[in-house]
Amino acid sequence: MKFIEDKVSLPIPIQYQWRHPAGASELVILLHGYQERAERMAKLILPYVPGEAAILIPNGPFPVPRLKENHIKEGYSWYFYNVQTKTMVVPPDSAVSMIVQILVSQNATQLPIRVVGFSQGGYFASILAQRIPNVGQVIAIAAGFPERYIKSKPAFRIDAVHGARDKICDFKIAQDEHRALKSKHWSGDFIALPNSEHRIDDDIQASVAKLLTIPLPDRI
């Protein structure tokens, strides 16, 4: 028997948090890490987002639950990259399309946008930012910037916040990747935190809060 491989589109219910105050001057998108949820970014980063900003905090489209002690913990991902074979098994296209649909449905495509992501969400932030309009800044927390993910032509500011004690996303590799972007005339800072690990701690929160105060360009 011969098997075939094909693709079909499936409707997937997506949960997201949305806030759009009257007169919002910008939109901030918060992207969680692998096997995490929107609620985590809402807890750890949302308090540092300016109150006049519109906010989008979605769950990733792909359920990736994890077994923790005697219960299953809900979690999601943006894509699936096999680090052993170095292949993209599930590309981020569906996650990008999902967020585009949310922005269109909420009539938010005209606002200047910042994208903030942690871990896998930080990698995805750079991918997403190249495929939606009006992005002025990416803030990647504990994430890298592989050349395969980022076009050569600078399009927005890319800032990084990374703990030197990170054992999940290699600090030195991420730092070198950010330097490579700078050599190609991308703007942005790499903030190295000597005591931080692969989690959002007080030092990371303070650094992100400061980066969120950087003015976005009037025209993007």
HELIX and SHEET records of a PDB file:
HELIX    1   1 ALA A   38  LEU A   44  1                                   7    
HELIX    2   2 LEU A   46  TYR A   48  5                                   3    
HELIX    3   3 ASP A   93  SER A  105  1                                  13    
HELIX    4   4 GLN A  120  ALA A  129  1                                  10    
HELIX    5   5 GLU A  147  TYR A  149  5                                   3    
HELIX    6   6 PHE A  171  SER A  183  1                                  13    
HELIX    7   7 ASP A  202  LEU A  211  1                                  10    
SHEET    1   A 7 TYR A  16  ARG A  19  0                                        
SHEET    2   A 7 ALA A  54  PRO A  58 -1                                        
SHEET    3   A 7 LEU A  27  LEU A  31  1                                        
SHEET    4   A 7 ILE A 113  PHE A 118  1                                        
SHEET    5   A 7 VAL A 135  ILE A 141  1                                        
SHEET    6   A 7 ARG A 157  GLY A 163  1                                        
SHEET    7   A 7 PHE A 190  LEU A 193  1                                        
SHEET    1   B 2 PHE A  62  PRO A  63  0                                        
SHEET    2   B 2 TYR A  76  SER A  77 -1                                        
SHEET    1   C 2 ARG A  66  LYS A  68  0                                        
SHEET    2   C 2 HIS A  71  LYS A  73 -1                                        
SHEET    1   D 2 PHE A  80  ASN A  82  0                                        
SHEET    2   D 2 THR A  87  VAL A  90 -1                                        
END                                                                             
